[in-house]
Amino acid sequence: MPVMEIDIAQERRQILRQYRALLKTGQFGKNSADTVLIRKAFDIALEAHKDMRRKSGEPYIYHPITVARIVSEEIGLGTTSIVCALLHDTVEDTEITLDDIESMFGKKVARIIDGLTKISGVFDHKTASLQAENFRKMLLTLSDDVRVILIKLADRLHNMRTLNSMPENSQLKIASETLYLYAPLAHRLGLYNIKTEMEDLGLKYTKPDIYNQIEQKLRKTKAVRTRFINRFSLPIKRALEEQNLNFEIRGRTKSILSIWDKMNTKGVPLEEVYDVFAIRIIVNTKPKEEKAHCWQAYSIVTDFYKPNPDRLRDWITTPKANGYESLHTTVMSPTGKWVEVQIRTKRMDEIAEKGLAAHWKYKGSAGEHALDEWISKIRELLENPEPDALDFMDNFKLNLFSKEIYVFTPKGELKNLPAEATSLDFAFDIHTEIGEKCIGAKVNQKLVPLSYQLKSGDQVEVITSKKQKAKEDWLSFVVTAKAKSKIKSLLKEGKRKIAQDGKEILERKCKSNKITFNESNINKLVSYFSLPNALELYYRIAKNSIDLSALKTFNKDGGKIKYKAPKRVDKQQLEQLVTNVRGQADSLLLGEDMEKLDYKLSPCCNPIPGDDVFGFITINDGIKIHRVNCPNAVQLMSNYAYRVVKARWTSQELIAFLAGIRVTGIDEVGIVNKITKIISSELHVNMRSISFDSNDGIFEGTIMVFVHDTNHLTNLIKNLKKVEGLLTAERIASN
């Protein structure tokens, strides 16, 4: 039909426009070797994806072109990466093979495409352990070619930008994974722009109301912020010009997720978050003069505005592990507002914005060495012989999010560790054997215990003893993934040695009770004592925590134990349970058919009717209902997406649900009486408990009440806020 032909012709023109825009990002000449190679990759991708369309209905080729543009324009990578981005889905989704890619583009491109193909389905598997295992494999590719990870991040960023065309449950799953793994990975690799956008888009789809509320307020106050920045910058600008420095001054607004986190942790509205924006001074100077010119600019800023001495951060002298370099200070403006000022050079700014790509551009910089160090640390972690995949993910995530401290060895060598790292973490960072034999440490010549939390600038000397062995309680205070995995390995090794004695004891007991010592009988004993495996059985026997007199009571037949183990839910049954619960329905209806479906309201977030919720299918507790903004929601959706079912409330009889309210205010006579009167008399709400704590004229209280739904609770909070002397009243996120 002619209409269809016009549409296709229009699409072709649009595809060519996008391709030309891609070439402009790298400023490739018309007939250069790079352009020829990129055109070749583009033609192959166009042909391979010609019959494919995205969920939005647009041609699939838009996706690889956009990923290639992100790789070139926003990360700053070169021709090889652009070619790989254009071809990244061809081997997985089309007839093209890796051998075809190698013969057309060479081994390097084929190796990167292979890495991308292997990790493309990281989050599409049905079990969490597989997902974690694949994430582990993805990180192993860092050591082969870090471009695999960078292209994967660009691919995820484009998916986040086009998430609008996906169904709501897919939006939640993809956004949760992005917040859980991709955004912190981008942050750790120094890709601050990509990290910020991923975080904001993640919040947009996981907590749309909060995102829209903050975004609208920022839009409304933009003109006021711009005027403030111009007034604040004017005297600094004049002084910098007088000193003949080549510079530019910019304003940078904090990411929406960072603002929300600040509002949450500090318990303040947006208007009271003082560092919503920062002023950035970028000096263009020669490498040898970088440090001097940055401190010169700092001196000019503090000539006009008084700095907060506790808020000076010098990442120029000691860059962050991902190569980030900058001077940060917080100064008092004439209007009484604290303002963060960041001072850096053009090179430092490019590294901060584009991360790894800029490290390659500025060869020999401190950042490149730091990056190699980071990759080697990850490799060491990944090569741990018996890691629990989920533990690994949590530990890795924990280390991605952590801030850093800098400590010294007795010889003055600098080591960087996560904040809250202990002297035992330091010992394991030096060597596993030193960690295992560590009995304490001297910090700044003073004797401290293993659990002592180190601070930046500490000089640490480890004290060891040959008699020392790894202990279970060590896991409760170490924070580095390396220390945790090594301690677990050492404990398992120690357990095996003790278990060997238990095995010999059991063998003797079996013999005296005429029971054959074989695998079948051992498995029956493991099941009888409800233990996870034979190792645990032997270990507990050696520790005298199992009574083997039960062997006499078993029915025996020719040395075989006659014992029928209770049924356990295996993986197949769990998948069947998921299918049964999901059935044909679009979502689980709460408040109906209560006798048919066994569901419980999760105590970690106490959902009530009216809340946005989802169901999580468990093995023993039926379906647990969580709020979408539950503290555990991101992890559950990211790790166990296949066990998550959509859920919604239906109209139902008035049932009472428990909810918590936190209040703060000025401690006046009779204020508690006013609060309880509103709760019980005016709104007829039953209270389960009420507790108040007063300090220096300010009180803080927690009230547990029974309400019918979110409207009932919102109405109650609204009325409480009218009480004179009450400063805040808000629902407690989890109890």
C-alpha positions in Angstrom: 0.0 0.0 0.0 1.3 3.5 -0.8 0.8 4.8 2.7 3.0 2.1 4.1 5.6 2.9 1.5 5.7 6.6 2.5 6.1 5.6 6.1 9.0 3.3 5.2 10.6 5.9 3.1 10.3 8.4 6.0 11.8 5.9 8.4 14.8 5.4 6.0 15.4 9.1 5.9 15.2 9.3 9.7 17.6 6.4 10.0 20.1 8.1 7.7 19.8 11.4 9.7 20.6 9.5 12.9 23.6 7.8 11.2 24.9 11.2 10.0 24.5 12.6 13.6 26.5 9.6 14.9 29.4 10.4 12.5 29.3 14.1 13.7 29.9 13.0 17.3 33.3 11.6 16.5 34.0 14.3 13.8 34.9 11.6 11.3 36.0 12.7 7.8 33.8 11.8 4.8 36.2 9.1 3.4 38.4 8.4 6.3 39.2 4.7 7.2 37.1 5.2 10.4 34.0 6.3 8.5 34.4 3.4 6.1 34.5 0.9 9.0 31.5 2.5 10.8 29.5 2.6 7.5 30.3 -1.1 7.0 29.0 -1.9 10.6 26.0 0.3 10.1 25.0 -1.5 6.8 25.4 -4.9 8.4 23.3 -3.9 11.4 20.6 -2.3 9.2 20.3 -5.4 7.1 20.4 -7.8 10.1 17.6 -5.9 12.0 15.5 -4.9 9.0 12.4 -6.9 10.0 12.7 -6.2 13.7 10.8 -3.5 15.8 11.1 -2.3 19.3 8.2 -2.3 21.9 7.5 1.3 20.9 6.9 0.2 17.3 9.9 2.1 15.9 12.5 0.2 13.8 15.0 -1.8 15.9 18.0 -0.2 14.2 17.3 3.1 16.2 18.5 1.3 19.3 22.1 0.3 18.1 22.6 3.7 16.5 21.6 5.5 19.7 23.8 3.2 21.8 26.7 4.0 19.4 26.0 7.7 19.8 26.0 7.5 23.6 29.3 5.5 23.4 30.9 8.2 21.2 29.3 11.4 22.5 28.6 10.8 26.2 31.4 8.4 27.1 33.9 9.6 24.4 35.0 6.2 23.0 36.4 5.7 19.5 35.8 3.8 16.3 36.2 0.2 17.7 33.5 0.9 20.4 31.1 2.6 17.9 31.4 -0.5 15.6 30.8 -2.8 18.5 27.8 -0.8 19.7 26.2 -0.9 16.2 26.7 -4.7 16.1 26.1 -5.5 19.8 22.7 -7.4 19.2 23.5 -9.0 15.9 25.1 -12.3 17.1 22.3 -12.9 19.7 19.3 -11.8 17.6 20.1 -12.5 14.0 21.8 -15.1 11.7 25.2 -13.4 11.9 27.9 -15.4 13.8 31.0 -14.5 15.7 33.1 -16.0 12.9 31.4 -13.6 10.5 32.2 -10.6 12.7 35.8 -11.7 13.1 36.3 -12.2 9.3 34.8 -8.7 8.6 36.2 -6.6 11.5 39.0 -8.6 13.1 39.6 -10.3 16.5 39.3 -7.3 18.8 35.8 -6.4 17.6 34.7 -10.1 17.7 36.0 -10.4 21.3 34.1 -7.4 22.5 30.9 -8.6 20.7 31.4 -12.0 22.3 31.6 -10.4 25.7 28.4 -8.3 25.1 26.5 -11.4 23.8 27.5 -13.5 26.9 26.2 -10.8 29.3 23.2 -9.6 27.3 20.8 -11.7 29.2 22.2 -11.1 32.7 18.8 -10.2 34.2 16.5 -12.3 32.1 17.2 -15.6 33.8 14.6 -17.2 36.1 16.8 -17.7 39.2 18.6 -15.2 41.3 21.8 -17.3 41.7 22.1 -17.5 37.9 21.6 -13.8 37.6 24.3 -13.1 40.2 26.6 -15.7 38.6 26.2 -13.9 35.2 26.8 -10.5 36.8 30.0 -12.1 38.2 31.0 -13.2 34.6 30.2 -9.7 33.3 32.6 -8.2 35.7 35.3 -10.7 34.8 35.3 -9.2 31.3 36.6 -6.0 32.8 40.1 -7.5 32.7 39.7 -8.5 29.0 38.3 -5.3 27.6 36.6 -2.7 29.8 34.7 -1.4 26.7 32.4 -4.4 27.1 31.1 -2.9 30.3 30.9 0.7 28.9 28.9 -0.4 25.9 26.6 -2.4 28.2 26.1 0.7 30.3 25.2 2.7 27.2 22.8 0.0 26.1 21.1 0.1 29.6 20.9 3.9 29.5 19.1 3.9 26.2 16.7 1.2 27.5 16.0 3.5 30.5 15.4 6.5 28.3 12.8 4.5 26.3 11.2 2.7 29.3 7.9 4.6 28.7 6.8 2.1 26.0 7.2 -0.9 28.3 4.4 -2.4 30.6 4.4 -1.2 34.2 5.8 -4.5 35.7 8.7 -4.4 33.2 9.3 -0.8 34.1 9.6 -1.6 37.8 11.9 -4.6 37.2 14.3 -2.8 34.8 14.3 0.4 36.9 15.0 -1.6 40.1 17.9 -3.5 38.5 19.4 -0.2 37.2 19.3 1.4 40.7 20.6 -1.8 42.3 23.6 -2.5 39.9 24.1 -0.4 36.8 24.0 3.1 38.4 26.5 2.2 41.2 28.7 0.5 38.5 28.6 3.7 36.4 29.5 5.7 39.5 32.4 3.5 40.4 33.7 3.8 36.8 33.6 7.5 37.1 30.7 8.0 34.6 28.9 10.6 36.8 26.5 12.0 34.1 25.3 8.5 33.2 25.1 7.5 36.8 23.0 10.6 37.6 20.6 10.0 34.7 20.2 6.3 35.5 19.4 7.2 39.1 16.8 9.9 38.2 15.1 7.6 35.6 15.2 4.8 38.1 13.4 7.0 40.7 10.9 8.2 38.0 9.7 4.6 37.4 10.0 3.2 41.0 8.5 6.3 42.8 6.8 8.4 40.1 4.9 10.7 42.6 8.1 11.7 44.5 10.1 12.2 41.2 7.4 14.4 39.7 7.0 16.5 42.9 10.7 17.2 43.1 11.1 17.8 39.4 8.3 20.3 39.3 9.7 22.2 42.3 13.2 22.4 40.7 11.6 23.6 37.4 9.7 26.4 39.3 12.8 27.6 41.2 15.2 27.4 38.2 15.1 31.2 37.5 15.7 32.0 41.2 18.7 29.6 41.2 20.2 31.1 38.1 19.9 34.7 39.5 21.5 33.5 42.8 24.4 31.7 40.9 25.1 34.8 38.8 25.2 37.1 41.8 27.3 34.7 43.9 29.8 34.2 41.0 30.3 37.8 40.0 33.0 38.9 42.5 34.8 35.5 42.0 34.7 35.9 38.2 36.3 39.4 38.4 39.1 38.3 40.8 39.9 35.3 38.6 40.1 37.5 35.5 42.4 39.9 37.4 44.8 36.9 38.1 44.8 36.2 34.4 43.4 32.6 34.8 41.7 30.9 31.9 38.4 29.6 33.5 34.7 29.0 33.2 32.0 29.0 36.0 29.0 26.7 35.9 26.0 25.9 38.2 25.3 22.2 38.7 22.0 20.9 40.1 22.1 17.8 42.3 20.3 14.7 40.9 16.7 14.2 41.9 17.5 10.9 43.6 20.3 12.5 45.7 17.9 15.3 46.7 15.3 12.7 47.7 17.9 10.7 49.7 18.9 13.9 51.5 15.2 14.8 52.3 14.8 11.2 53.6 17.9 10.9 55.7 17.6 14.4 57.2 13.8 14.4 57.4 13.6 17.9 55.7 11.6 19.3 52.8 13.3 20.3 49.5 13.6 23.9 50.5 15.8 22.9 53.4 18.3 20.8 51.4 21.1 23.3 51.3 23.3 21.7 48.6 20.5 21.4 45.9 23.1 22.9 43.5 26.9 23.5 43.4 29.1 26.1 41.7 31.8 24.6 39.6 35.0 26.5 38.6 36.9 24.9 35.8 40.4 26.2 35.2 42.1 25.5 31.8 45.8 25.1 32.6 49.0 23.1 31.9 49.4 19.8 33.7 52.4 21.1 35.8 50.3 24.1 37.1 47.1 22.3 37.8 47.4 22.0 41.6 48.7 25.6 42.1 46.0 27.1 40.0 43.2 25.1 41.7 44.4 26.3 45.2 44.7 29.8 43.8 41.0 29.7 42.8 40.2 28.3 46.2 42.0 31.2 47.9 40.0 33.7 45.8 36.6 32.0 46.7 37.5 32.1 50.4 38.5 35.8 50.2 34.9 36.6 49.4 33.0 33.9 51.3 33.7 32.3 54.7 34.3 28.5 54.3 33.1 25.7 56.6 36.4 24.1 57.7 34.7 20.7 58.2 33.5 20.6 54.6 36.8 20.9 52.7 37.5 17.8 50.5 40.9 17.6 48.7 40.7 15.0 46.0 43.5 16.6 44.0 46.3 15.6 46.4 44.7 12.1 46.9 42.3 11.2 44.0 39.4 8.8 44.6 39.9 5.2 43.6 38.1 5.7 40.3 40.4 8.6 39.4 38.1 11.5 40.4 40.0 14.7 41.2 38.5 17.9 42.5 38.6 20.4 45.4 35.3 20.8 47.2 34.5 23.4 49.8 31.3 24.7 51.3 31.0 28.5 51.9 28.5 30.9 53.4 26.7 33.1 50.9 25.6 36.7 51.8 22.0 35.5 52.0 22.9 33.0 54.8 22.8 29.9 52.5 25.6 27.3 52.4 26.9 26.8 48.9 29.1 24.0 47.6 32.0 25.1 45.4 33.9 22.6 43.2 37.2 23.6 41.8 39.0 21.5 39.1 40.9 21.7 35.8 39.5 20.9 32.3 41.3 17.6 32.4 39.8 16.7 35.8 36.3 17.8 34.7 36.5 15.5 31.6 37.6 12.6 33.8 34.7 13.3 36.2 32.2 13.5 33.4 33.4 10.7 31.1 35.4 8.5 33.5 37.3 5.7 31.9 37.4 7.1 28.3 39.1 10.2 29.6 41.6 8.0 31.5 42.7 6.5 28.2 42.9 10.0 26.7 45.2 11.3 29.4 47.6 8.4 29.5 49.9 8.2 32.5 47.5 10.0 34.8 47.0 8.9 38.4 43.5 7.8 37.5 44.7 5.1 35.1 46.8 3.5 37.8 43.9 3.7 40.2 41.6 2.0 37.7 44.0 -0.9 37.1 44.2 -1.3 40.9 40.4 -1.4 41.1 40.1 -4.0 38.3 42.7 -6.2 40.0 40.8 -6.0 43.3 37.6 -7.1 41.5 39.4 -10.0 39.8 40.8 -11.2 43.2 37.2 -11.1 44.6 35.8 -13.0 41.6 38.4 -15.7 41.7 37.4 -16.7 45.2 37.0 -20.5 44.8 33.6 -21.0 46.5 31.6 -17.8 46.5 27.9 -17.7 47.2 26.7 -15.8 44.2 24.1 -13.7 46.0 26.5 -12.8 48.8 28.9 -11.7 46.2 26.4 -9.3 44.6 25.4 -7.8 48.0 29.1 -7.4 49.0 30.0 -5.9 45.6 27.1 -3.5 45.7 28.1 -2.6 49.3 31.6 -1.7 48.1 30.3 0.2 45.1 28.2 2.5 47.3 30.8 3.0 50.0 32.8 6.2 50.6 36.5 5.8 51.1 39.1 6.4 53.7 42.9 6.6 53.3 45.2 4.9 55.8 49.0 4.3 56.0 51.1 1.2 56.6 54.0 1.5 59.1 56.3 2.2 56.2 54.1 5.1 55.0 52.4 3.3 52.0 48.9 4.6 51.3 46.0 2.2 51.3 42.4 3.1 50.5 39.5 1.3 52.1 35.7 1.8 52.3 34.4 4.0 55.1 33.8 2.1 58.4 36.6 -0.4 57.5 38.2 -2.0 60.6 41.7 -2.9 61.5 40.8 -6.5 60.5 39.8 -5.3 57.0 43.2 -3.6 56.7 44.9 -6.8 57.7 43.1 -8.8 55.0 43.7 -6.1 52.5 47.5 -6.6 53.0 47.4 -10.5 52.8 45.0 -13.3 53.7 47.5 -15.0 56.0 48.0 -11.7 57.9 44.3 -11.3 58.2 43.8 -14.9 59.5 46.5 -14.5 62.2 45.6 -11.0 63.2 44.9 -10.5 67.0 44.8 -6.7 67.1 46.5 -3.6 65.7 48.3 -0.5 66.7 46.7 2.6 65.3 48.8 5.7 65.6 51.0 3.8 68.1 47.9 3.0 70.3 46.7 -0.6 70.8 43.2 -1.2 69.3 40.9 -4.3 68.9 40.2 -6.1 65.6 36.8 -4.3 65.3 38.3 -0.8 65.6 36.9 1.5 62.8 39.7 3.3 61.0 39.7 6.9 60.0 41.4 8.7 57.2 45.1 9.5 58.0 45.5 6.6 60.5 48.8 4.7 60.5 48.1 1.0 61.1 50.4 -1.7 62.3 48.9 -5.3 62.4 49.8 -7.6 65.3 49.6 -11.3 64.5 49.9 -14.6 66.4 50.5 -18.1 65.0 47.8 -19.5 67.4 45.1 -17.2 66.0 42.3 -18.7 63.7 39.4 -17.1 61.8 36.3 -16.7 63.9 32.6 -16.6 63.0 32.0 -13.2 64.8 34.6 -11.5 62.5 31.9 -11.5 59.8 29.8 -9.1 61.9 32.3 -6.2 61.8 34.4 -6.5 58.6 33.0 -4.4 55.7 35.2 -5.2 52.7 34.1 -7.9 50.3 37.7 -9.3 50.2 37.7 -9.8 54.0 34.2 -11.3 54.1 34.9 -13.9 51.3 38.3 -14.9 52.8 36.9 -15.3 56.3 34.1 -17.5 54.9 36.6 -19.6 53.1 38.8 -20.0 56.2 35.8 -20.9 58.3 34.7 -23.5 55.8 38.3 -25.0 55.8 38.3 -25.0 59.6 34.9 -26.6 59.7 36.0 -29.4 57.3 38.9 -30.3 59.6 36.5 -30.5 62.7 33.9 -32.4 60.6 36.5 -35.1 59.8 36.5 -36.0 63.5 32.7 -36.0 63.5 32.7 -38.3 60.5 34.9 -40.9 62.3 32.7 -40.7 65.5 29.5 -41.4 63.3 31.2 -44.2 61.5 31.9 -45.9 64.9 28.4 -45.3 66.2 26.8 -46.7 63.0 29.0 -49.8 63.3 27.9 -50.4 66.9 24.2 -50.0 65.9 24.5 -52.3 62.9 23.9 -49.4 60.4 25.8 -49.4 57.1 27.9 -46.3 56.7 26.9 -45.2 53.2 25.6 -42.1 51.3 21.9 -43.2 51.4 21.9 -43.6 55.2 23.9 -40.4 55.7 21.3 -38.5 53.6 18.5 -39.9 55.8 20.3 -38.7 59.0 20.8 -35.2 57.4 17.1 -35.1 56.7 16.1 -36.4 60.2 18.2 -33.7 62.0 16.9 -31.0 59.4 20.4 -30.1 58.4 21.5 -28.6 55.0 24.3 -31.2 54.2 26.5 -34.0 55.5 29.3 -31.6 56.4 27.0 -29.8 58.9 26.0 -33.2 60.3 29.7 -34.3 60.9 30.6 -30.8 62.3 27.7 -30.9 64.9 28.6 -34.4 65.9 32.2 -33.3 66.6 30.9 -30.3 68.6 28.5 -32.6 70.7 25.5 -30.7 69.6 23.7 -33.7 68.2 22.4 -36.6 70.2 23.3 -39.9 68.4 21.2 -42.0 70.8 18.5 -41.6 68.1 20.4 -44.2 66.1 19.1 -46.9 68.4 15.4 -46.0 67.8 15.5 -46.2 64.0 13.9 -49.2 62.2 16.6 -51.0 60.3 16.5 -53.5 57.4 19.8 -55.2 56.5 21.8 -52.1 57.6 19.5 -49.7 55.9 17.7 -46.9 57.9 14.0 -46.9 57.4 13.1 -43.2 57.7 10.8 -41.3 55.4 11.8 -37.6 55.0 9.1 -34.9 55.0 8.3 -33.4 51.6 10.3 -30.3 50.7 9.4 -27.7 48.1 11.9 -27.9 45.3 12.6 -25.4 42.5 10.1 -27.1 40.1 7.3 -27.0 42.7 8.1 -23.3 43.4 7.8 -22.5 39.7 4.5 -24.4 39.6 3.3 -22.4 42.6 4.2 -19.1 40.8 2.3 -20.3 37.7 -0.8 -21.3 39.8 -0.8 -17.9 41.7 -0.4 -15.9 38.5 -2.9 -18.0 36.6 -4.7 -16.1 33.8 -5.4 -13.0 35.9 -3.6 -9.7 35.2 -2.9 -9.2 38.9 -3.5 -10.5 42.4 -6.6 -8.9 44.0 -6.2 -8.2 47.7 -9.3 -8.2 49.8 -11.1 -10.9 47.8 -10.9 -14.7 47.9 -8.9 -14.6 51.1 -9.6 -18.3 51.8 -8.3 -19.2 48.3 -5.0 -17.4 48.4 -2.8 -17.4 51.4 -1.2 -13.9 51.6 0.4 -12.0 54.5 1.1 -8.3 54.9 4.9 -7.9 55.2 6.1 -6.5 58.5 9.0 -4.7 56.9 6.8 -2.0 55.4 3.2 -2.6 56.8 1.2 -2.1 53.6 -2.4 -0.8 54.0 -5.2 -0.5 51.4 -4.5 2.3 49.0 -0.7 1.7 48.9 0.9 0.7 45.6 1.8 -2.9 46.4 3.2 -6.1 44.8 3.1 -9.7 45.9 6.2 -11.8 46.5 5.8 -15.6 46.4 7.7 -17.4 49.2 8.2 -21.1 49.8 6.8 -21.3 53.4 4.8 -18.1 54.0 2.6 -18.0 50.9 2.4 -14.6 49.2 4.0 -11.7 51.1 2.5 -8.2 50.2 5.1 -5.4 50.1 4.7 -1.7 49.4 6.3 -0.7 46.1 8.5 1.8 48.0 9.4 -0.8 50.7 13.1 -0.7 51.7 13.5 -4.3 50.4 11.5 -3.8 47.1 14.5 -2.9 44.8 16.4 -6.0 45.9 13.4 -8.3 45.6 12.4 -7.0 42.2 16.0 -7.0 41.0 17.0 -10.5 42.3 13.8 -12.5 42.2 11.7 -10.8 39.5 10.1 -14.1 38.4 8.5 -14.5 41.9 7.0 -11.0 41.9 3.3 -10.7 41.0 1.3 -7.5 40.5 -1.2 -6.8 43.2 -4.0 -4.2 43.8 -6.5 -3.6 46.5 -10.3 -4.0 45.9 -13.2 -2.4 47.7 -13.8 -4.3 50.9 -15.3 -4.1 54.4 -13.5 -1.8 56.8 -10.6 -3.8 58.2 -8.1 -2.3 60.6 -4.4 -2.2 59.4 -1.4 -1.3 61.5 0.6 1.8 60.5 3.2 4.0 62.2 3.4 7.8 62.5 6.6 9.6 63.6 6.0 13.1 65.1 8.4 15.8 66.3 7.7 19.1 67.9 8.3 21.6 70.7 7.7 20.1 74.1 4.8 22.1 75.6 2.4 21.2 78.4 -0.6 19.2 77.1 0.7 18.6 73.6 0.5 14.8 74.0 -3.0 15.1 75.2 -3.9 17.2 72.1 -2.4 14.5 69.8 -4.2 11.6 71.5 -7.5 13.5 71.5 -7.3 14.0 67.7 -6.5 10.3 67.2 -9.1 8.7 69.4 -11.9 11.3 69.7 -12.2 13.1 66.4 -11.2 10.4 64.0 -12.1 7.3 66.0 -8.8 5.6 65.4 -7.6 2.9 67.7 -4.0 3.3 69.0 -1.9 0.2 69.7 1.0 2.1 71.3 2.4 5.6 71.8 5.9 6.6 73.0 7.5 10.0 73.4 11.1 11.1 74.1 12.0 14.7 75.1 15.4 16.3 75.0 16.2 20.0 75.5 12.7 21.2 74.8 12.2 19.1 71.6 10.2 15.9 71.6 10.1 13.0 69.2 7.3 10.4 69.3 6.2 7.2 67.6 2.5 6.3 67.4 1.2 2.9 66.2 -2.4 3.2 65.0 -5.0 1.0 63.3 -6.4 2.6 60.1 -8.6 1.4 57.2 -6.6 2.7 54.2 -4.2 5.3 52.9 -6.9 8.0 52.8 -7.7 7.4 56.5 -4.0 7.6 57.4 -3.4 10.8 55.2 -6.4 12.5 56.8 -5.1 11.6 60.3 -1.6 13.0 59.5 -3.2 16.2 58.0 -5.2 16.8 61.3 -2.1 16.1 63.5 -0.1 18.7 61.6 -2.6 21.4 62.7 -1.7 20.9 66.4 0.2 23.9 67.6 3.8 23.1 68.5 4.0 20.0 66.2 6.8 20.4 63.6 6.5 17.2 61.6 4.1 14.2 61.3 4.9 11.5 58.7 4.3 7.9 58.1 7.1 5.5 59.1 8.4 3.8 56.0 9.0 0.5 57.9 8.4 -0.8 61.4 
